[in-house]
Amino acid sequence: MKQNGMTLPELLLGVALVALLMSLLPAFTGMLERHRLENTTRDLAIAIRYARTTAVVEQTGVTIKALEDDWSNGWVIFQDRYRSITRDDDASVFIERKLANQVQIQGNGSMSSYIHFSAQGFPKQKSGAFQAGSLVVCSAKVETHSSKLILASGGRLRMSKLKTGCP
């Protein structure tokens, strides 16, 4: 005779497996968010170094600018000969990166929306003064990890890990 349904031990085993998987879910979610945070930090650092290298190699000004004046939306790297911090119609666009994840990026001072590199690779403000500062990359979902990208006035970029969340 054919039986329909499950026996009690089979049902208990199924419930135990579901409970085990549900208990592991927060750990996987946290790991995924930390991975997004690290990737975004690394991508932004690579983009800043690329902009500086391109400025030196091409012997022209290059700007990396936050999309819609918010680094969290992404960035665009373009040729900017006259330090206008706006993309001219004939200016070359080297890279445009849009972000779709929930990572927050906040810059301080003149780095709140752009970084401009001169043909010699030095960061310069729109006024011509040297540019230095930092960008904090964080996520509201990861409260104990964030990263800081620090740009020196000579153009050197370094990365620092923070044990705090978003400010």
C-alpha positions as CSV (number, residue, x, y, z in Angstrom):
1,M,0.0,0.0,0.0
2,K,1.3,3.4,-0.9
3,Q,1.7,6.0,1.9
4,N,1.1,9.7,1.5
5,G,2.9,12.1,3.8
6,M,6.0,11.9,6.0
7,T,6.9,10.1,9.1
8,L,7.6,11.9,12.4
9,P,11.4,11.4,12.2
10,E,11.5,12.7,8.6
11,L,9.5,15.8,9.6
12,L,11.7,16.5,12.6
13,L,14.8,16.1,10.5
14,G,13.4,18.6,7.9
15,V,12.5,21.1,10.6
16,A,16.0,20.8,12.2
17,L,17.7,21.4,8.8
18,V,15.5,24.5,8.2
19,A,16.3,25.8,11.7
20,L,20.1,25.2,11.1
21,L,20.0,27.1,7.8
22,M,18.0,30.0,9.3
23,S,20.6,30.3,12.1
24,L,23.4,30.6,9.5
25,L,21.7,33.3,7.4
26,P,22.8,36.4,9.4
27,A,26.4,35.3,9.2
28,F,26.2,35.0,5.4
29,T,24.5,38.3,5.1
30,G,27.1,40.0,7.2
31,M,29.9,38.4,5.2
32,L,28.3,39.5,1.9
33,E,28.0,43.1,3.2
34,R,31.6,43.2,4.3
35,H,32.6,41.8,0.9
36,R,30.7,44.6,-0.8
37,L,32.4,47.2,1.4
38,E,35.9,45.9,0.7
39,N,35.2,45.7,-3.1
40,T,33.9,49.2,-3.3
41,T,36.9,50.5,-1.2
42,R,39.3,48.7,-3.5
43,D,37.5,49.9,-6.7
44,L,37.6,53.5,-5.5
45,A,41.3,53.3,-4.6
46,I,42.1,51.8,-8.0
47,A,40.0,54.6,-9.7
48,I,41.9,57.3,-7.9
49,R,45.3,55.8,-8.7
50,Y,44.2,55.3,-12.3
51,A,43.2,59.0,-12.5
52,R,46.6,60.1,-11.2
53,T,48.5,57.7,-13.5
54,T,46.5,58.9,-16.5
55,A,47.2,62.5,-15.7
56,V,51.0,61.9,-15.6
57,V,51.1,59.6,-18.6
58,E,48.8,61.8,-20.8
59,Q,50.4,65.0,-19.4
60,T,47.0,66.6,-18.8
61,G,44.7,67.4,-16.0
62,V,42.4,64.5,-15.0
63,T,39.4,64.7,-12.6
64,I,37.6,62.0,-10.8
65,K,34.2,63.4,-9.8
66,A,31.4,61.9,-7.8
67,L,28.2,61.3,-9.8
68,E,25.5,63.8,-8.8
69,D,28.0,65.1,-6.2
70,D,27.7,62.0,-4.1
71,W,30.4,59.4,-4.1
72,S,27.9,56.8,-3.1
73,N,26.3,57.0,-6.5
74,G,29.6,56.3,-8.3
75,W,32.2,58.3,-10.1
76,V,33.5,59.4,-13.5
77,I,37.1,60.0,-14.6
78,F,37.6,62.5,-17.4
79,Q,40.2,64.8,-18.9
80,D,40.1,68.2,-17.4
81,R,42.8,70.4,-18.8
82,Y,41.7,73.7,-17.2
83,R,40.7,72.4,-13.7
84,S,37.1,73.4,-14.3
85,I,35.8,70.2,-12.6
86,T,33.1,69.9,-15.3
87,R,33.3,67.6,-18.2
88,D,33.7,69.5,-21.5
89,D,32.0,68.2,-24.6
90,D,35.3,67.3,-26.3
91,A,36.9,65.9,-23.1
92,S,37.8,62.3,-23.0
93,V,35.9,60.1,-20.5
94,F,38.2,57.4,-19.2
95,I,35.9,55.5,-16.8
96,E,32.4,55.9,-15.4
97,R,31.3,53.7,-12.6
98,K,27.8,53.6,-11.1
99,L,27.2,52.0,-7.8
100,A,24.1,50.0,-7.1
101,N,24.8,48.7,-3.6
102,Q,24.2,50.2,-0.2
103,V,27.7,51.4,0.5
104,Q,28.1,55.0,1.7
105,I,31.1,57.1,0.7
106,Q,31.7,60.5,2.4
107,G,34.6,62.8,1.5
108,N,35.8,65.7,3.6
109,G,36.7,69.2,2.6
110,S,37.5,69.7,-1.1
111,M,37.3,65.9,-1.6
112,S,33.5,65.9,-0.9
113,S,32.7,65.7,-4.6
114,Y,35.9,65.6,-6.7
115,I,39.6,65.0,-6.9
116,H,41.7,66.7,-9.6
117,F,45.2,65.7,-10.6
118,S,47.6,68.0,-12.5
119,A,49.8,66.8,-15.3
120,Q,52.5,66.2,-12.7
121,G,50.2,64.0,-10.6
122,F,49.6,66.4,-7.8
123,P,46.1,66.8,-6.4
124,K,44.8,70.3,-6.9
125,Q,41.7,72.2,-5.9
126,K,39.7,74.2,-8.4
127,S,41.4,77.3,-7.1
128,G,44.9,75.8,-7.7
129,A,45.7,75.1,-4.1
130,F,46.9,71.7,-3.1
131,Q,44.2,69.1,-2.4
132,A,44.4,66.6,0.4
133,G,41.8,64.8,2.5
134,S,40.0,61.5,3.0
135,L,37.1,59.4,1.8
136,V,35.3,57.2,4.3
137,V,33.7,54.1,2.9
138,C,31.1,52.5,5.2
139,S,27.8,50.6,5.3
140,A,24.9,51.0,7.7
141,K,24.5,47.3,7.7
142,V,28.1,46.6,8.8
143,E,28.5,48.5,12.1
144,T,32.0,47.5,13.0
145,H,33.9,47.9,9.7
146,S,34.7,50.8,7.5
147,S,37.7,52.0,5.5
148,K,39.3,55.3,5.0
149,L,41.2,56.4,1.8
150,I,43.6,59.2,2.7
151,L,45.1,61.3,-0.1
152,A,48.2,63.3,0.7
153,S,49.1,66.6,-0.9
154,G,51.8,64.9,-3.0
155,G,49.2,62.5,-4.5
156,R,50.0,59.4,-2.5
157,L,46.9,57.4,-1.5
158,R,46.8,55.1,1.4
159,M,44.1,52.9,2.9
160,S,43.2,52.5,6.5
161,K,40.8,50.1,8.2
162,L,38.5,51.6,10.8
163,K,36.7,49.6,13.6
164,T,33.6,51.8,13.5
165,G,30.6,52.1,11.3
166,C,29.2,55.1,9.4
167,P,29.7,58.5,11.1
